[in-house]
């Protein structure tokens, strides 16, 4: 089953929902590519408003994640931080939560029970001096 990544924006935060399996091969490459694409296209937010990109990964629809999938999550975290973006994980399946705990990666990521909880954990944004916030 191919990995499908749904994207939406909620209150200025990009929510990505990968659906399927995050495994070695095309799926993990597609996931990494999507993270890079989101960071590339959201650079204008930082340039215009001075806001860093904020991403929530809604992982509740992932059926399976192998070691390459965990590597893709780590790469997403590393790339995001290097670009000044924040990334948080939400709605983890029990298996994924267990895998993150066993590998000690649960201490690396900010993990939340729901997308809403992850969104609320971000601080409120203020417009850059002399600028108005974008219309919602």
N, C-alpha and C positions, 0 to 999 in steps of 0.2 A: 504494500500500500504506500503510495507516494505521500510525502509530507505536504500538507496544505497549511499555510500560515495566514490566518485572518488578522487584519489590522484595523484598528479603530482608534479614535482620539476621544478621550474623556477628560474634560477640564484641563486641557493643555498637556495631558500625559498620553503618551503613545502606549496602547495596549496591544500586544501581539499574542495571538492564540494559536500555537502550533497544534495541528490535529493529525494524528497518525502515530508514526514511530520515528523517534529521533535516534538513528542508528548510523553505523559506518556506511559511507557511500554517498550517493546523491542527496539523501535526506539531510545529513549533517552539513554537507556543502551548501545546500539551499538555505539552511538555517543561518549559517555564518554569513552568507551573502545577503540575507534579509536584514540582519543586524547592521551590517556595513551600509546597506542602502538607506536604512532609517537614519543612521547617524549622519550620512552624507547629506541627505535632503533636509535634515533638521538643523544643519549648521547655520542656516539663515536666521533661525530663531535666536540663536546666540548673538549673531552679528547685529540683528535689528533691535532685539529687546534686552540683550544681556543675560538671557536665561539659558541655563544648561538643559540639555535634553534629558527628559525623564521617561523611563520605559518600565512597564510592568509586563512580565511574561506570565500569561495565564496558562499554566501547565496542566490543568485538569483534564484536558482532552488527549494527552499523550498516552498511548496504549503501552508503549515500551520505550525504554531508554537504555542503550548499551554504553560501554565505556567511551566509545567515540562520541556519543550523544552528551555524556558528561563533559567530555573534552570541549565540545561545541559550546556548552553552557559556560565553562570556564573561559573560553576564548571570548565569548560575548561580554562577560564581566570585565575581562582585562581590556578589551578594545574600548568598551564604554568608559571605563575609568580613565584610560589614556586620552580620551577625547573630551573629558570633563563631564560626561553624562553619568546619570545614576540609573541603575537597573535593579529591579526587585522581582522576586519570584512569588507567585500566588497560586493557590488552589492545587497544590501538589497532590498527586496520587499517593497512596500509602507506600507503594513500592518505590517511587521516586524519593519520597521523604526518607525512607529507610536507607536507600542507596546514598543519599547525601549525608546521613548521619554516620553510616559505617565508614565512608571515605573521609569523614571530618569536613566535608565541603559545606555542611550546614552552618559552620562558623564563618565561612567566607561570604555567603550570600545573605541578603535580607530576605527572610521568608515570611509570608503572611498566609493566613487561612483563606482569604478571599481577595478578589481584585479590588473591591471597595476598601478593604482594610489597607491594602498596599497603597492605593491612591491617597487615602487620608493621611498616610504616614509621611508624605512629602510636605515640606513647608509651603505655605501660601506664597505665591509669586507676587513680586512687586514690579511695576514697570520701571524701565531704566529712567534715570533723571530726565525730566522734560518730555517724556514720551507717554502716550496713552496706551493702555493695554489693548490687544486685538479684540475685536468684537466677537462675542461667542455666538 
